[in-house]
């Protein structure tokens, strides 16, 4: 578990640093993979999408907004990450709202799709809150590492109280699950 925390802190630091310099290259590299990942969700134009833990490089939101019309919002607990994210989004001239917010208190009941980033903590509490307060028939995207990486990062079980509808293995060793509250 300590290895996971250290990895998360290091990743956050590197993401902030690199997002200022390599954002466009990173987004271009992963754009197709993200669009493919979200084919299982079948996003509609009027869908309201919330990305919890969007970070300083809101790659998922930018890639989706460039390709699929919907209403996009990203939150992160880190104020500096949000400031960087806003600057990057402004370069794309996309209608994406990002703001400082905590998944344990941010209003989620109006969202049709909720994306939970891989490193969001406290994970169990966040998913319990989503299960309890999300919109009926909301689609939840849960990201975790591929199973063979469990020995490095610690085993991350899927959250309790959800049913797996589908999953997608991304090429960056993240497995994305489409869930719904059970």
Buried (B, 14 or more C-beta within 10 A) or exposed (E): EEEBEEBBEEEBEEBBEBBEEEBEEBBEEBBEBBBEBBEBBEBEEEBBBBBBBBBBBBBBBBBBBEEBEBBBBBBBBBEEBBEBBBEBBEEBEBEBEBBBBEBEEBEBEEBBBBBBBBBBEEBEEBBBBBBEEBBEEBBBBBBBBEEEBEEEBBEBEBBEEBEEEEBBEBEEEBBBBBBBBE
